[in-house]
Structures are given as structure tokens and as C-alpha cells.
Amino acid sequence: MICSDPAEHRRRAAARTVDIAGLPLPDWQSITTRAYESWDRDRIVVDTAGRRVEECLGELRRALGPPVAGS
């Protein structure tokens, strides 16, 4: 899951709440300077910018394909 719109990403980060006592949420500086390792294999990327949850979920389901019988 990514959010390719920096302004939307920042708005979402600022609006987050925590339901675990004592768990600090990262500030925008921490989010933007965090070190991320690049993936070296195929993966599914869903961009949530400007999209409803239902749209993102539908994209993910299509990318995963039909359920496997017996799983």
C-alpha cells in the first residue's frame, strides 16, 4: 500500500489516532526520512491516493486472483 500524493499522505498521518496506550505515532519528519529497503522481487502495489477503500480492495482482490480451492 502506498499513497503517491504527499499532501494526502501527510494529512492522513496527521489524522491518525492510536488505540495502544503509550504507542507514539511518527511525525511527518520521521515518516519522510525513514529508511526503506527496495523490494527485489515481484509484488502487488496498491496506490490509495484519491481512492476509496472499496476501490483499493477490489484492485487487490483482482491482483491476487481467484481463491484456490481447499485453502
Secondary structure, DSSP 8 states (H G I E B T S, - for coil): -B---HHHHHHHHHH----STT-----HHHHHH-------S-----B-TT--HHHHHHHHHHHH-S--TT-
